[in-house]
């Protein structure tokens, strides 16, 4: 499949899953990213959370499963699936 060509992926084996987009009615697209957000979503907070979660008993990172068949069907460079 060439670059930019449309891919048709038949999902008949995935009938138990439905796909839908739901807009969050409470989302504020006009809101600014301010001090409150930066206090939680920043590199130091990320590192702290990562360290804490890694210390949980029985914790193990989930693997990234590469999907070469779907990658080829979709005509993209790479596709991975992570079951969290």
C-alpha positions in Angstrom: 0.0 0.0 0.0 1.4 3.3 -1.0 1.9 6.4 1.1 -1.3 8.2 1.6 -3.5 5.3 0.4 -6.6 4.5 2.4 -6.5 1.3 4.3 -9.6 -0.9 4.9 -9.3 -2.9 8.1 -12.1 -5.4 8.7 -12.9 -5.6 12.4 -15.3 -8.5 12.1 -13.4 -10.4 14.7 -13.8 -7.6 17.2 -17.6 -7.4 17.3 -17.7 -7.4 21.1 -16.0 -4.0 21.1 -17.7 -0.8 20.2 -15.9 2.3 19.1 -17.4 5.7 19.7 -16.2 9.2 20.3 -17.8 11.0 23.2 -17.2 14.7 23.8 -16.8 15.7 27.4 -19.6 18.1 28.1 -17.6 19.6 31.0 -14.4 20.2 29.0 -13.2 23.8 29.0 -11.3 24.3 25.8 -11.0 28.0 26.7 -9.3 27.3 30.1 -5.7 28.3 30.6 -3.0 25.9 31.8 -2.2 27.7 35.0 -0.3 27.3 38.2 -2.7 24.6 39.6 -2.1 22.4 36.6 1.6 23.0 36.6 1.8 22.0 40.3 0.5 18.5 39.4 1.5 18.0 35.8 5.3 18.6 35.7 8.5 16.6 35.4 9.1 16.4 39.2 5.6 15.2 39.9 5.9 12.6 37.1 9.1 11.3 38.6 7.7 11.1 42.1 4.6 9.2 40.9 6.7 6.9 38.7 9.0 6.1 41.7 6.0 5.5 44.0 4.2 3.2 41.6 7.3 1.2 40.8 7.6 0.5 44.6 4.1 -1.0 44.8 4.2 -4.8 45.8 3.8 -6.9 42.7 4.2 -4.0 40.3 5.6 -4.8 36.9 5.4 -2.6 33.7 3.1 -3.9 31.1 4.7 -4.8 27.8 4.2 -3.0 24.5 3.0 -5.5 22.0 3.9 -4.6 18.4 1.2 -5.3 15.8 2.9 -5.8 12.5 -0.1 -7.2 10.6 -2.3 -4.2 11.5 0.6 -1.9 10.8 0.8 -3.2 7.3 -3.0 -3.0 6.8 -3.1 0.5 8.0 -0.1 1.5 5.9 1.7 3.2 8.8 5.2 3.0 10.2 4.4 1.3 13.5 1.6 0.3 15.7 1.7 -0.9 19.3 -0.8 -2.0 21.9 -0.4 -1.6 25.6 -3.0 -3.3 27.8 -3.0 -1.2 31.0 
